[in-house]
Amino acid sequence: MRDLENEFEVNDIGELKMIIGVKIHQDRESQSLTISQKLAKGYATVVGAIGYAAMLTQPDIQEAYQILSKFTANPGAMHCASATRVLNGT
């Protein structure tokens, strides 16, 4: 850190909590680092692509689109995997 301070103007703003949409939690006592990323934005984009495909070219996936779109606010890993599966056609 000292080398950086000698070369650049550096401000210590405390422990890192989030960077580029990735939440970071450091537990110094147990010496663990946990990172997590909100899935909602990426999931909503995938579900939107499924809706577009359902409306224009693949009406057979309309029911899957309707079910998946219910979870855009708080998707879980299962929802993301299902959306990817529908988008890939498997």
Rosetta constraint file for C-alpha pairs under 8 A:
AtomPair CA 1 CA 5 HARMONIC 6.28 0.50
AtomPair CA 2 CA 6 HARMONIC 6.20 0.50
AtomPair CA 3 CA 7 HARMONIC 6.39 0.50
AtomPair CA 4 CA 8 HARMONIC 5.72 0.50
AtomPair CA 4 CA 10 HARMONIC 7.40 0.50
AtomPair CA 5 CA 9 HARMONIC 6.04 0.50
AtomPair CA 5 CA 10 HARMONIC 5.63 0.50
AtomPair CA 16 CA 24 HARMONIC 6.88 0.50
AtomPair CA 17 CA 23 HARMONIC 6.00 0.50
AtomPair CA 17 CA 24 HARMONIC 5.04 0.50
AtomPair CA 17 CA 25 HARMONIC 6.44 0.50
AtomPair CA 18 CA 22 HARMONIC 5.48 0.50
AtomPair CA 18 CA 23 HARMONIC 4.42 0.50
AtomPair CA 18 CA 24 HARMONIC 5.52 0.50
AtomPair CA 19 CA 23 HARMONIC 6.73 0.50
AtomPair CA 19 CA 24 HARMONIC 7.79 0.50
AtomPair CA 21 CA 37 HARMONIC 6.29 0.50
AtomPair CA 21 CA 38 HARMONIC 7.18 0.50
AtomPair CA 22 CA 35 HARMONIC 6.56 0.50
AtomPair CA 22 CA 36 HARMONIC 5.70 0.50
AtomPair CA 22 CA 37 HARMONIC 4.66 0.50
AtomPair CA 22 CA 38 HARMONIC 7.33 0.50
AtomPair CA 23 CA 35 HARMONIC 5.53 0.50
AtomPair CA 23 CA 36 HARMONIC 5.18 0.50
AtomPair CA 23 CA 37 HARMONIC 6.01 0.50
AtomPair CA 24 CA 33 HARMONIC 7.22 0.50
AtomPair CA 24 CA 34 HARMONIC 5.83 0.50
AtomPair CA 24 CA 35 HARMONIC 4.59 0.50
AtomPair CA 24 CA 36 HARMONIC 6.70 0.50
AtomPair CA 25 CA 33 HARMONIC 5.79 0.50
AtomPair CA 25 CA 34 HARMONIC 5.08 0.50
AtomPair CA 25 CA 35 HARMONIC 6.35 0.50
AtomPair CA 26 CA 31 HARMONIC 7.47 0.50
AtomPair CA 26 CA 32 HARMONIC 5.95 0.50
AtomPair CA 26 CA 33 HARMONIC 4.51 0.50
AtomPair CA 26 CA 34 HARMONIC 6.35 0.50
AtomPair CA 27 CA 31 HARMONIC 5.63 0.50
AtomPair CA 27 CA 32 HARMONIC 5.25 0.50
AtomPair CA 27 CA 33 HARMONIC 6.31 0.50
AtomPair CA 28 CA 32 HARMONIC 6.63 0.50
AtomPair CA 39 CA 43 HARMONIC 5.89 0.50
AtomPair CA 39 CA 74 HARMONIC 7.85 0.50
AtomPair CA 39 CA 75 HARMONIC 6.62 0.50
AtomPair CA 39 CA 76 HARMONIC 7.73 0.50
AtomPair CA 39 CA 80 HARMONIC 7.99 0.50
AtomPair CA 40 CA 44 HARMONIC 5.96 0.50
AtomPair CA 40 CA 72 HARMONIC 6.00 0.50
AtomPair CA 40 CA 73 HARMONIC 6.05 0.50
AtomPair CA 40 CA 74 HARMONIC 6.06 0.50
AtomPair CA 40 CA 75 HARMONIC 6.01 0.50
AtomPair CA 41 CA 45 HARMONIC 6.41 0.50
AtomPair CA 42 CA 46 HARMONIC 6.38 0.50
AtomPair CA 43 CA 47 HARMONIC 6.12 0.50
AtomPair CA 43 CA 72 HARMONIC 6.57 0.50
AtomPair CA 43 CA 75 HARMONIC 7.11 0.50
AtomPair CA 43 CA 80 HARMONIC 6.22 0.50
AtomPair CA 43 CA 83 HARMONIC 7.68 0.50
AtomPair CA 44 CA 48 HARMONIC 5.97 0.50
AtomPair CA 44 CA 69 HARMONIC 7.75 0.50
AtomPair CA 44 CA 72 HARMONIC 5.43 0.50
AtomPair CA 45 CA 49 HARMONIC 6.30 0.50
AtomPair CA 46 CA 50 HARMONIC 6.32 0.50
AtomPair CA 46 CA 83 HARMONIC 6.76 0.50
AtomPair CA 46 CA 84 HARMONIC 7.29 0.50
AtomPair CA 46 CA 87 HARMONIC 7.47 0.50
AtomPair CA 47 CA 51 HARMONIC 6.18 0.50
AtomPair CA 47 CA 65 HARMONIC 6.71 0.50
AtomPair CA 47 CA 68 HARMONIC 6.77 0.50
AtomPair CA 47 CA 69 HARMONIC 6.29 0.50
AtomPair CA 47 CA 72 HARMONIC 7.81 0.50
AtomPair CA 47 CA 83 HARMONIC 6.51 0.50
AtomPair CA 48 CA 52 HARMONIC 6.19 0.50
AtomPair CA 49 CA 53 HARMONIC 6.19 0.50
AtomPair CA 49 CA 87 HARMONIC 7.66 0.50
AtomPair CA 50 CA 54 HARMONIC 5.99 0.50
AtomPair CA 50 CA 61 HARMONIC 7.72 0.50
AtomPair CA 50 CA 65 HARMONIC 6.16 0.50
AtomPair CA 50 CA 83 HARMONIC 7.86 0.50
AtomPair CA 50 CA 86 HARMONIC 7.43 0.50
AtomPair CA 50 CA 87 HARMONIC 5.99 0.50
AtomPair CA 51 CA 55 HARMONIC 6.06 0.50
AtomPair CA 51 CA 62 HARMONIC 7.14 0.50
AtomPair CA 51 CA 65 HARMONIC 5.80 0.50
AtomPair CA 52 CA 56 HARMONIC 6.17 0.50
AtomPair CA 53 CA 57 HARMONIC 5.29 0.50
AtomPair CA 53 CA 58 HARMONIC 5.55 0.50
AtomPair CA 53 CA 59 HARMONIC 7.65 0.50
AtomPair CA 54 CA 58 HARMONIC 4.50 0.50
AtomPair CA 54 CA 59 HARMONIC 4.57 0.50
AtomPair CA 54 CA 60 HARMONIC 6.90 0.50
AtomPair CA 54 CA 61 HARMONIC 5.55 0.50
AtomPair CA 54 CA 62 HARMONIC 5.21 0.50
AtomPair CA 54 CA 65 HARMONIC 7.38 0.50
AtomPair CA 55 CA 59 HARMONIC 6.05 0.50
AtomPair CA 55 CA 62 HARMONIC 7.48 0.50
AtomPair CA 58 CA 62 HARMONIC 7.64 0.50
AtomPair CA 61 CA 65 HARMONIC 6.24 0.50
AtomPair CA 61 CA 86 HARMONIC 7.53 0.50
AtomPair CA 62 CA 66 HARMONIC 6.24 0.50
AtomPair CA 63 CA 67 HARMONIC 6.33 0.50
AtomPair CA 64 CA 68 HARMONIC 6.07 0.50
AtomPair CA 64 CA 86 HARMONIC 7.46 0.50
AtomPair CA 65 CA 69 HARMONIC 5.91 0.50
AtomPair CA 66 CA 70 HARMONIC 6.83 0.50
AtomPair CA 67 CA 71 HARMONIC 7.76 0.50
AtomPair CA 68 CA 72 HARMONIC 7.31 0.50
AtomPair CA 68 CA 79 HARMONIC 6.82 0.50
AtomPair CA 68 CA 83 HARMONIC 6.81 0.50
AtomPair CA 71 CA 75 HARMONIC 5.13 0.50
AtomPair CA 71 CA 79 HARMONIC 7.43 0.50
AtomPair CA 75 CA 79 HARMONIC 5.74 0.50
AtomPair CA 75 CA 80 HARMONIC 6.77 0.50
AtomPair CA 76 CA 80 HARMONIC 6.46 0.50
AtomPair CA 77 CA 81 HARMONIC 6.19 0.50
AtomPair CA 78 CA 82 HARMONIC 6.11 0.50
AtomPair CA 79 CA 83 HARMONIC 6.08 0.50
AtomPair CA 80 CA 84 HARMONIC 6.16 0.50
AtomPair CA 81 CA 85 HARMONIC 6.12 0.50
AtomPair CA 82 CA 86 HARMONIC 6.22 0.50
AtomPair CA 83 CA 87 HARMONIC 6.11 0.50
AtomPair CA 84 CA 88 HARMONIC 6.05 0.50
AtomPair CA 85 CA 89 HARMONIC 6.11 0.50
AtomPair CA 85 CA 90 HARMONIC 5.35 0.50
AtomPair CA 86 CA 90 HARMONIC 6.16 0.50
